[in-house]
Amino acid sequence: MRITLLRSLTLLSLLIAGVQAAAQPAAARYETRVDHDPDGIGKFYMGREIAHVMGPGGMLWLERPERESEEQPALVIEAMNLKGGETVVDFGAGSGYYTFRLAEAVGPKGTVIAVDIEQKMLDFIRQRAARENRTNVGLLRSTETDPRLPSNRVDWLIMVDVYHELSFPYEVMSRIRDALKPGGRVALIEFRKEDPAVRIKEVHKMSEAQAIKEMAAVGLEHEQTISTLPIQHLMVFRKTAR
């Protein structure tokens, strides 16, 4: 009972912090610091430093053979419980590592929209989709502040090791919330910051508490954290009525 009460109070404090952040003027949401992690950009949001973006040069790392065992993407797809026919967005799709797995899961009546800021990444996905005759994969180029998604159309949006690199997380996530259908969900996958055994650079990791606080700022409610992945959080957030 005491543990449940403490968790409820913690979530309440995170929600309050998120609401306060949402009420801030846009210019006040971000802070620039001279002294910062060299792997970060020196820009901070809600106390967290934003990491450098992985460019097209990182595609070999994204497609490394050991990624299957290290991250176990099949467990992510299973946790989403897709029935077929959904509209799913792979945001920050990169090489399409998850895009094609999701396309298989939603079936021919579903759609997967691969979104990325890098045109070379999208070109790589386009070429593979053509080779495999994947007609249920669409492509969309985003900007730093706008995913450019249609409103109220998305059942699921998945971000795999991407969110911590967004230069304008508040703006992007606000628009992502608008793109979700009522009750639509975001699956946020991030390397666990709480675990020192996860050998990833610190600014490329996120804690569960930090993610909950930042999602609350844009009106996304923490639904659950699924603990099946070896080294990452799988956090599910839901669009709720405002």
DORO-809627 format. One record per atom (N, C-alpha, C, O): residue in one letter; x, y, z. Coordinates in steps of 0.1 Angstrom, whole numbers, plus 2048, in hexadecimal, padded with zeros to 3 digits. Example, Ala and Ser with C-alpha at 12.3 -4.5 7.8 and 13.67 -1.06 7.14 Angstrom:
! residues 2
a8847C784E
a87B7D384E
a8847DF84E
a88E7DF855
s8807EA847
s8897F5847
s88180084F
s88680B850
This chain:
! residues 242
m8087F4800
m800800800
m80980D800
m8068167F9
r81380C809
r81C818809
r82381A7FC
r8258257F8
i82880F7F6
i82F8107E9
i8268167DE
i82A81E7D7
t8198117DE
t8108167D4
t80D8257D7
t80C82D7CD
l80C8297E3
l80A8387E6
l8168407E2
l81484B7DC
l82283B7E5
l82E8437E1
l82F8447D2
l83284F7CD
r82C8397CB
r82C83A7BC
r8228447B7
r82484B7AD
s8168447BD
s80B84D7B9
s81085B7BB
s80D8647B2
l81685E7C6
l81B86C7C9
l8268707BF
l82787B7BB
t82F8667BC
t8398697B2
t83486C7A5
t83887679F
l82A8657A0
l824867793
l81D874793
l81D87C789
l81687879F
l80F8857A0
l81989079E
l81689A798
s82588F7A5
s82F89A7A5
s83489B796
s8378A6792
l83689078F
l83B890781
l830897778
l83489F76F
l82489477B
l81989A773
l8188A9775
l8178B176B
i81A8AE782
i81A8BC785
i8268C377E
i8248CE778
a8318BC77E
a83D8C2778
a83B8C3769
a83F8CD763
g8348BA763
g8318BA755
g8288C5751
g82A8CC747
v81D8C7759
v8148D2757
v81A8DF758
v8188E8750
q8238E1762
q82B8ED763
q8338F0757
q8348FC753
a83A8E6752
a8428E8746
a83A8EC73A
a83E8F4732
a82E8E6739
a8268E972D
a8218F772E
a81F8FE723
a8208FD73A
a81B90B73B
a826915738
a823921737
q832911738
q83D91A735
q83D920727
q83891971E
p84192C725
p843932718
p84E929711
p857923717
a84C928703
a8559206FC
a8649226FE
a86C9196FF
a86892F6FF
a876933701
a87B92E70E
a88792C710
a87292C718
a877928725
a878919727
a87D915732
r87491271E
r87490371F
r8828FD71E
r8848F2723
y88A904717
y8988FF715
y8A390771B
y8A191471D
e8AD90171F
e8B9908725
e8C590371E
e8C78F871B
t8CE90D71C
t8DB90A716
t8E690C720
t8E6916727
r8EF902721
r8FA90272A
r907900723
r9088F971A
v911908728
v91E907722
v9258FA726
v92B8F371E
d9248F7733
d9298EA738
d91F8DF737
d9158DF73D
h9238D572F
h9198CB72C
h9208BE727
h92C8BF724
d9198B3726
d91F8A7721
d9238A8712
d91B8AE70A
p92F8A470E
p9338A6700
p92A89E6F6
p92A8A16EB
d9238946FB
d91A88D6F3
d90C8936F1
d90488E6EA
g90A89E6F8
g8FE8A66F8
g9008B36F0
g90B8B66ED
i8F58BA6EE
i8F58C66E6
i8F68D26EE
i8F68DE6E9
g8F68D16FC
g8F68DC705
g8E98E3707
g8E88ED70D
k8DE8DD702
k8D18E2703
k8C98D870D
k8CA8CC70B
f8C38DE716
f8BC8D6721
f8AD8D8721
f8A88E371E
y8A68CD723
y8978CE724
y8938C7731
y8958BB732
m88C8CE73A
m8878C9746
m8938C274E
m8918B7754
g89F8C874D
g8AA8C2755
g8B28B874D
g8BD8B4752
r8AE8B4742
r8B58A973A
r8BC8AF72E
r8B68B7726
e8C98AB72C
e8D08B0720
e8CC8A8714
e8CB89C714
i8CA8AF709
i8C68A86FC
i8D38A36F5
i8DD8AA6F5
a8D28976F0
a8DD8916E9
a8DF8956DB
a8D58996D5
h8EB8936D6
h8ED8956C7
h8E588A6BF
h8E387F6C4
v8E088E6B4
v8D88866AB
v8E287C6A3
v8EC88069F
m8DD8706A2
m8E486669A
m8E086868B
m8D5868687
g8EA86B683
g8E886D674
g8E886166C
g8E9856672
p8E886265F
p8E8856656
p8F484D658
p8F4841655
g8FF85365D
g90B84B660
g90984066A
g91283766C
g8FE842672
g8FC83867C
g8F482C678
g8F0823680
m8F182B66B
m8E8820666
m8EE812668
m8E780866B
l8FB811667
l90280466A
l900800678
l8FE7F467B
w900809681
w8FE80668F
w8EF802692
w8EC7F9699
l8E680968B
l8D880568C
l8D57F7687
l8CC7F168C
e8DC7F367D
e8DA7E6677
e8E47DB67B
e8E57D1675
r8EB7DE686
r8F57D468B
r8EE7C768E
r8E37C7694
p8F47BC68B
p8EE7AE68D
p8EA7AC69C
p8E07A569F
e8F37B16A5
e8F07AE6B3
e8E47B66B9
e8E17B36C5
r8DF7BF6B2
r8D47C76B7
r8C87BE6BA
r8C17C16C4
e8C67B46B3
e8BB7AB6B5
e8BB7A56C3
e8B17A56CA
s8C77A06C7
s8C879A6D5
s8C97A56DF
s8C47A36EB
e8CF7B06DC
e8D17BB6E7
e8C37C26EA
e8C17C56F6
e8BB7C46E0
e8AF7CC6E2
e8A27C46E1
e8977C86E6
q8A27B86DA
q8977B06D9
q88A7B76D4
q8807B86DB
p88B7BC6C8
p87F7C46C2
p8727BC6C2
p8687C26C2
a8737AF6C1
a8677A76C1
a85E7A96CD
a8527A96CD
l8657AC6D8
l85E7AE6E5
l8577BB6E5
l84C7BD6EB
v85C7C56DE
v8557D26DC
v8497D06D4
v83E7D56D8
i84A7CA6C9
i83E7C86C0
i8337C06C8
i8287C36C7
e8387B66CF
e82E7AE6D7
e8277B66E1
e81B7B56E3
a82E7BF6E8
a8287C76F2
a81E7D16ED
a8157D56F4
m8207D56E0
m8167DE6DA
m8097D86D7
m7FF7DE6D5
n8097CA6D6
n7FC7C36D4
n7F57C76C8
n7E87CA6C9
l7FB7C96BD
l7F57CD6B0
l7EC7C26AB
l7F07B66AA
k7E07C66A7
k7D77BC6A1
k7D67BC692
k7D17B268C
g7DC7C668C
g7DC7C767D
g7D27D2679
g7C87D467F
g7D67DA66F
g7CE7E566B
g7D17F2671
g7CA7FC66D
e7DA7F367B
e7DD7FF682
e7E6809679
e7EC80566F
t7E581667D
t7EF81F678
t7F9822682
t7F682768D
v80681E67F
v81181F688
v81B828682
v81F827676
v82183168B
v82C839686
v83983568D
v83A833699
d843833685
d85183068A
d85883D689
d85D84167E
f859844694
f85E852694
f86D851697
f87284B6A1
g87585868E
g88385668F
g88784968A
g88F841690
a88184567F
a88283767A
a890832676
a893826676
g89983C673
g8A7838670
g8A782F663
g8A2833659
s8AD823665
s8AF81A65A
s8A2812657
s8A280A64E
g898813660
g88C80B65E
g88C7FE666
g8847F5663
y8957FD670
y8977F1677
y8897EC67D
y8867E067D
y8827F6683
y8757F2688
y86A7F467E
y85F7ED67F
t86B7FC674
t8617FF66A
t85C7F2664
t84F7F0663
f8647EA65F
f8607DE658
f85B7D3661
f8527CB65D
r85F7D366D
r8597CA677
r84B7CE67A
r8427C667B
l8497DB67C
l83B7E067E
l8327DE672
l8267DB674
a8387E0666
a8307DE65A
a82A7D0659
a81F7CD655
e8327C665D
e82E7B865E
e8237B6668
e8197AF666
a8247BD674
a81B7BC67F
a80D7C267C
a8037BC67F
v80D7CD674
v8007D4672
v7F97CE665
v7ED7D0663
g8007C665D
g7FB7BF652
g7F77C9646
g7F97D5647
p7F27C363C
p7EF7CB62F
p7E47D5631
p7E47DF62A
k7DC7D463B
k7D17DE63E
k7D67E9647
k7CF7F3649
g7E27E864C
g7E87F2655
g7F27FA64E
g7F57F8642
t7F7805654
t80080E64E
t80B811659
t808814664
v818811654
v82381665D
v829822656
v82D82164A
i82982D65D
i82F839658
i83D83B65E
i83E83C66A
a84783A656
a85583C65A
a85884B65A
a85885164F
v85B851665
v85E85F666
v86D86166A
v87185B673
d87486A663
d88186D666
d88587B661
d87F87F658
i88E881668
i89388E664
i89D88D659
i8A0897652
e8A3882657
e8AE88064D
e8A9879640
e8A386E641
q8AA880635
q8A587B629
q8AC86E625
q8A686561F
k8B986D628
k8C1860624
k8BB85462B
k8BA849625
m8B6856638
m8B084B63F
m8A3847638
m8A183B636
l89B851634
l88E84E62D
l89184761F
l88983E61B
d89B84C618
d89F84560B
d8A283760D
d89F82E605
f8AA834618
f8AD82661B
f8A181D61D
f8A0812618
i898823625
i88B81B627
i88381A61B
i87D80F618
r882824613
r87B823606
r8808185FD
r8788115F7
q88D8185FC
q89380E5F3
q8907FF5F8
q88E7F65F0
r8917FE605
r88E7F060B
r87F7ED609
r87C7E2605
a8767F760B
a8687F460A
a8657F05FB
a85C7E85F9
a86C7F65F2
a86A7F35E4
a86F7E55E1
a8687DD5DA
r87A7E15E6
r8807D45E4
r8767C95EA
r8757BF5E3
e8717CC5F5
e8687C25FC
e8597C45F9
e8517BC5FE
n8567CD5F0
n8487D05EC
n83F7D25F8
n8347CD5F9
r8447DB601
r83D7DE60D
r8347EB60A
r8397F660A
t8287E8606
t81F7F3602
t8187FA60E
t81180460C
n81A7F461A
n8147FB626
n81E80362E
n81B80663A
v829807628
v83381062E
v83381D627
v83581E61B
g83182862F
g83183562A
g83D83D630
g84383863A
l84184862A
l84C84F62E
l84985E630
l840864629
l84F86463B
l84C87263E
l858878644
l85E87364D
r85C88463E
r86888B643
r86389564D
r85B89E64A
s869894659
s86589E664
s86F8AA664
s8798AA65D
t86C8B366D
t8758BE670
t8798BD67E
t8748B5686
e8818C6683
e8858C6691
e87A8C969A
e87A8C46A6
t8708D0696
t8658D469F
t8578CD69B
t84E8CE6A3
d8578C768F
d84A8C268B
d84B8B5684
d8528B367A
p8448AA689
p84489D682
p83C89D676
p83D89466E
r8338A7674
r82B8A9668
r82189D665
r81F89965A
l81C899670
l81288E670
l804894670
l80189E675
p7FA88D669
p7EC89166A
p7E6890678
p7EA88767F
s7DD89867B
s7D6898688
s7CD88C68A
s7C6888680
n7CD886696
n7C487C69A
n7C3870690
n7B886A68D
r7CF86B68C
r7CF860682
r7D7854687
r7D6849681
v7DF856691
v7E984C695
v7E48436A1
v7E08496AB
d7E583669F
d7E282D6AA
d7EE82B6B4
d7EC82C6C0
w7FA82A6AE
w8068286B6
w8118306B0
w8128316A3
l8198366B8
l82683C6B3
l8318366BC
l8308376C8
i83B8316B5
i84782B6BC
i8538336BA
i8568386AF
m85B8356C5
m86883C6C4
m8728346CB
m8718326D7
v87B82F6C3
v8868266C9
v89382D6C9
v8998306BF
d8978306D6
d8A48376D8
d8A58446D0
d8AF8476CA
v89A84B6CF
v8998576C7
v8968646CF
v89B86E6CD
y88D8626D9
y88786E6E0
y8928766E6
y8918836E5
h89C8706EC
h8A68786F3
h8AF8816EA
h8B68896EE
e8AD87F6DC
e8B58876D3
e8AC8926CD
e8B289A6C5
l8A08936D0
l89789E6CA
l89C8AC6CF
l89D8AE6DB
s89F8B56C6
s8A38C26C9
s8988CA6CF
s89A8D36D7
f88B8C76CB
f8808CF6D1
f8758C46D5
f86B8C36CF
p8788BE6E0
p86F8B36E5
p8618B76E8
p8588B06E5
y8608C36EE
y8528C86F1
y84A8CA6E5
y83E8C56E4
e84F8D16DB
e8488D46CF
e8458C76C7
e8398C56C2
v84F8BE6C6
v84C8B26BE
v8428A96C5
v8398A46BE
m8438A76D2
m83A89E6D9
m82C8A46DA
m82289D6DA
s82B8B16DA
s81D8B86DA
s8168B46CD
s80A8B26CC
r81E8B56C2
r8188B26B5
r8158A36B3
r80C89F6AC
i81E89B6B9
i81B88C6B9
i80E8896C0
i8068816BC
r80C8906CC
r80088E6D3
r7F48916CA
r7EA88A6CB
d7F589C6C3
d7EA8A06BA
d7E78966AF
d7DC8946AA
a7F288F6AB
a7F18856A0
a7EA8786A5
a7E587169D
l7EB8756B2
l7E58696B7
l7D68696B7
l7D08746B9
k7D085E6B4
k7C185D6B6
k7BE85E6C5
k7C785C6CD
p7B18606C8
p7AE8606D7
p7B28526DC
p7AE8486D7
g7B98526E7
g7BE8466ED
g7CA8406E6
g7CF8356EA
g7CF8476DC
g7DB8426D5
g7E78426DE
g7E78496E8
r7F183A6DB
r7FC8386E4
r80A83A6DD
r80C8396D1
v81383E6E6
v8218406E3
v8298356EA
v8288346F6
a83182D6E3
a83B8246E9
a84882A6E8
a84E82C6DE
l84D82E6F4
l85A8346F5
l86482A6FA
l863826706
i86E8276F2
i87981E6F6
i8868266F7
i88A82C6EE
e88B825703
e89882C707
e8A182370F
e89C81B718
f8AE82470D
f8B781D716
f8B6821724
f8B582D727
r8B681872D
r8B381B73C
r8BF822742
r8CA81D744
k8BC82F746
k8C683774D
k8C883375B
k8D3834760
e8BE82C761
e8C082876F
e8CA81C770
e8CE81977B
d8CD816765
d8D580A766
d8E380C761
d8E580E755
p8ED80D76A
p8FB810766
p90180575D
p90B807757
a8FB7F975D
a9007EE755
a8FC7F0746
a9027E973E
v8F37F9743
v8F07FC735
v8FB805730
v8FC811733
r903800727
r90F807723
r90C80F716
r91180D70B
i90581A719
i90182470F
i905831715
i904834721
k90983B70C
k90D848711
k90184E719
k8F584D715
e904855723
e8FA85A72D
e8EF862726
e8E386172A
v8F286B71D
v8E8874717
v8DF86C70D
v8D5871708
h8E386070A
h8DB857701
h8D384D709
h8CE844704
k8D1850716
k8C984871F
k8BE851725
k8C085D726
m8B384B72A
m8A9852731
m8A384A73C
m8A283E73C
s8A0851747
s89A84B752
s88A84A750
s885853749
e884841756
e875840755
e86F84D75B
e866852755
a874852766
a86E85E76D
a86F86A764
a866872763
q87B86C75D
q87C877754
q873876748
q86D880744
a87186A742
a868869737
a85A86C73B
a853872733
i856867746
i84886974B
i84687874C
i83B87D749
k84F87F752
k84E88E754
k84D895747
k84489E746
e85589173D
e855898731
e849895728
e84389E721
m844889729
m837886722
m82B88D728
m822891721
a82B88E735
a82089573C
a81F8A3737
a8148A9737
a82A8A9734
a82A8B772F
a8228BA723
a81E8C5720
v8208AF71B
v8198B170E
v80C8A970E
v8058A8704
g8088A571A
g7FB89E71B
g7FA88F717
g7F088A712
l806889719
l80687A717
l808873725
l81187672C
e7FF86B728
e7FE864735
e805857735
e80484F72C
h80D85573F
h815848740
h80B83D743
h80483D74D
e80A83373A
e80182873C
e80881C743
e80381674C
q81481973E
q81C80E744
q82A80E73F
q82D814734
t833808747
t840805742
t8427F6742
t8407EF74C
i8457F1736
i8467E2734
i8557DF736
i85E7E472F
s8587D573F
s8667D2743
s86B7C573C
s8727BE743
t8687C3730
t86C7B7729
t8797B9721
t8807AF71E
l87D7C571F
l8897C7716
l8967C671F
l8967CA72A
p8A17C1719
p8AD7BF720
p8B37CC726
p8B87CC731
i8B47D771E
i8BB7E2722
i8B47F0720
i8B97FA722
q8A77EF71C
q8A07FB719
q8937FB721
q88D7F1725
h88E807723
h880809728
h87780871C
h87A80D711
l86B80271E
l861802714
l85580971B
l84D803723
m853816719
m84A81E720
m83E822716
m84082670B
v83282071B
v826822713
v81F82E719
v81B82F725
f81C838710
f814844714
f80884570B
f8088416FF
r7FD84A711
r7F084A70A
r7EB859709
r7ED861712
k7E585C6FE
k7DF8696FC
k7D2869704
k7C9860702
t7D087370C
t7C4875714
t7BE882710
t7C488B70B
a7B1883714
a7A988F711
a7AE89A71A
a7B1898726
r7AF8A6714
r7B48B271C
r7A88B9722
r7AA8C3729
